[in-house]
Amino acid sequence: MKIFISTDMEGIEGISSWNEMTTKEAWCAGLLKQELTYVISTLLKNADIQEICICDSHSRGENLLYGSFGDERVTHVKGYPRRNYMMEGLDESFDAVFLLGYHASIGTLNGGMDHSYSSSCIYRVRLNGKEVGEVEINAYYAGLFGVPIALISGDDILEEQMKEFLPVPYVRTKEGMGRYAAKMYSPERVQKAFESQVQAFLKQDDFEVKRLEGEVTLEVDLATTVIADAVSIVPGITRLDGRTVQYKSSNYTDIFHMILTIAMLGGKFAQYT
């Protein structure tokens, strides 16, 4: 069995703001490693594992120390920029994707550090008219390879968002009380939840592979008109109004890469005056 783990930081235990990630960087990285250890140890103990690939995907992907897990079956994608960012390294050989430390989409009430690929420049993302966040965007990318999302962790706000879209084993690490406020669970409780849900994954026979068929329409509302001014230069993008751009393609890889392009380019103009 091969498992691909895409890690973010906003949804992990014990953290309530980006300020903590900059002022207590080593501490936050330790919490991420702690959650991954729960998952990896449970997988190695209960399944025939060929590879566990960790895609370090928060900020510049430099949150985990090399060689953190002491097992040759664990691989580690790190660094930035990279072509497929949060899903770099995924291919058809993997059996399942875990999304650890994820968060609610931008604009969600009480969602901890809510955003959708960029907290500085993107205000809303829609695929075929439906608002989406990083879970949905990445799930459809995994679907290109026929690989399902099979476990998610984050706060209770994301859990509620995923009940219909991805009813898979879920580890609730905390309860959202605002963008920078949350009710934290103890490490002992979180550890038990991870061990239980990884085992639930191992007992489940099949998971839905998420796909978008045919032409896909991407619409992104930007935070300001100047960001839209910059982003609308990208070939293939249509500007719908002052802050909204649109892109269409029948190839979801192109849609996925356009979201990354908008986030990277738009972020350069977030503080532009």
N, C-alpha and C positions, 0 to 999 in steps of 0.2 A: 504494500500500500504506500502511495505517495501523497503527502499532504502539503498544500501550499498555504502559508499563513501570512496574510497581509496585516501589518500592525500599524495602528495609529496611536495617538496618545490621549486625546481628549476624553475617551471613554474608559480609561483604565481607573483602577481603584485609587482613592486617596487624593485625586487632583481636581481642583475646582477652577483654575484659571491658567491662562498662558503666562501670566506673571510668575507663577510657580515654576513653570518649565524653563524660564530664563534665570531666575534667581536661585533655584534649587535643582539645577539640571541633573546632577549626579543622583540625587534622591529620586527624582521622577524616572530616570532611566532604570534605577534599581527596581522601582515598582513595575515597570514594563517587563523587565527580566523575570521578576517574581511570577507574574501571570503566565508568561511563556513557559516557565519551569513547571507550573501546575499542568499545563496542557501537554508539554513534551513528555514529562515523566509518566503521565497517565497513558498516553499513546504507546510509548515504548514498553510499558508494563502489560498492556492488554491487547496489542495488535502486532501483526507481522509488518514492521515498518521498513521500507526500502529507503525513503528519504523524507525529511521534513524540511521544507525550504521556507525560511523566514525572510519576508520582504519588508525591511525596515522602511516605513513609509511616512513617518511624521517629519515635516519640515524637510531638511536636507538628507534624511535617512542616515543619520550618524548617531543614533541613540543607543545602540548596543555595542558593547565591546566585542572584538573578535575573539572567538573561542569561548564564548560564555557558557556553553551547555555540555561540554565534555563528552560528546558522542559523535563519531565520524559520520553518522547518518544525517546530522543537522548541517544544512547549508545556509548561507546568509547573503542576501542581496543588500547592498548599502550604497550610499552616495547619491549625488544629484548634480546636474539633471540626468535623467534617463528616459528612454523613449516611451516606456509604458508605466512609468512612475509607480503607483501603488500596486500594480499587477506585474511588474517586471519579473521575468523568469517563468511565468506560467505558460504551460503548453499542454498538449493533449495527453501527455503521459501521467498527469496528476489525476487522482481519484476524487479529490474534494478540496474546496477552499474554505478556510476559516478567516473571518474578519474580526480581529481583536482590537479593542480599544476604540471602536468607532463611535459616531455621534450623530445626532439628529441633523436634518437638512436645515439650511438657512431659513430663518424666519419662524422657527418652531417655538411655541410658547414653552418656557422652562427648559428647553434643550441646552445642555451644558456645552458652552463654546460652539454653538450651532454655526455651521457654514457648509458650503458645497464646493469643495476644491479650492476656494480662496475666500478667506475672511475679509480681505481688503478690497476686492474689486467686484466680486460676483454677488448679486442680490437674490436672484432666482435662476434656477435651471429647469427647463421643461423638455421632456422627450415626448413627441407626439401629443403635446398639449397637457401632459401630466407633470406636476412638479416632482422632482427627484433629488436625491442627495447622493452621497458617495457610495452608499451601499448599493443602490439601484444601478448607478452608472457602472460600478465595478462588477456587479452580478451579470449584467448584459455582456460585458467584456469577457468574463469567464465562460459565458455561454457560447462564444465563438469557438471555443475549444472543446465544447461538450462537457464542461466541468461544472458541477453545481456548487453553490454556497451551502455549506452544511453545518456551520456553527457561527454565531455572532456574539460579541460581548460589547457592553456599553451600559448607558443608564436606562432607567425605566421609560424615558420619553422615546428613545429610539426603539425600545422593545415594543411599545404601543404602535409606532409607525410601521413596524415590520410584521405585525400579526397577520395581515392579509397577504402582503407581497411575498414574504419569506417566512412561513411558519416552520422554522427549523429550531433545533436546540439553541437556547439563548441563555447567556450568563449575565445577570443583572449585577453590576458592580456598585451602583449607587442610585440615588433618586434625585432627579433634577429639580431644583427650586428656583432657577434663574440662570441667566447665561453664565454667571460666575459664582454660583452658589449651589450646593448639593448636600444631601444627607448621605454621609459615608457609611459603608458597611465595614465590619472588621475584616482584617486579612484572613482570619480563620473561616469566616462565613464565605468569603469570596473563593477561597481555596476549595471548600466543599462543593460550591456551586460549579466551579470549573471541572473538578473531578467527576461530578455527577453528570454534567452535560456532555463531556467528552465520551463518557461511557454510553450515554443515550445516543450519541452519534454512531458509535460502533454497533449498537443494536438495531439501528434503522437500516432497512434494506435499500431504499431508494430515495433520492431527493430530486426535486424539479430543477431542470436546467433552464435558466432564464434566457430567452432570445427575443429579439425584435426583428420581425420579418419585413421584407420590402423596404420601401423608402422611409427613412426616419427623418423627422423634422426636429432639429435642435433650436430652441430659443433660449437666449440668455439675457436676463436683465442685469445691466451693470450698475455699479454703485453711483457713478456720476456720468455726465455727458462727455467729459474729456476722456474717460476710459473708453467709452464707445467710439469717440473720434479716432483713437489709436487702433482699437480692435477692428473697426470696420475696414481698415486698409487691407486686411488679410484676404487674399483671393478666395472667392467662393462665398464669402459672407455678405449677406444683405442686411442693411440697416432698416429696421422697421419704424423706429421713432428715436427720440433723443437718447434713450438709455437701453434700447433693446436691439439685439442683433439676431439674425437667423442663419442657419446653415442646414442644407439638406443633402443626404447621401443614402444610397442603398447599401453601403458598406459601413457596418457599425464601427469598424476599426477607425475609419475616417472621422466619424462622429466623436469617438473617444479621444482621438488625438486633437480634434478641434477644441474640445473642452479644456484639454491641457494647454493648448496654444493660447486660448483666451485667458486662462488663469495666469500663465507665465508672462504674457505681454501686458495684460491688463494690470497686473500687480506692479509693474514698473511705473504706472501712471496713477497709482492710488493716492499718492501725496503730491501730485503734480500741481503746481500753482503758477 
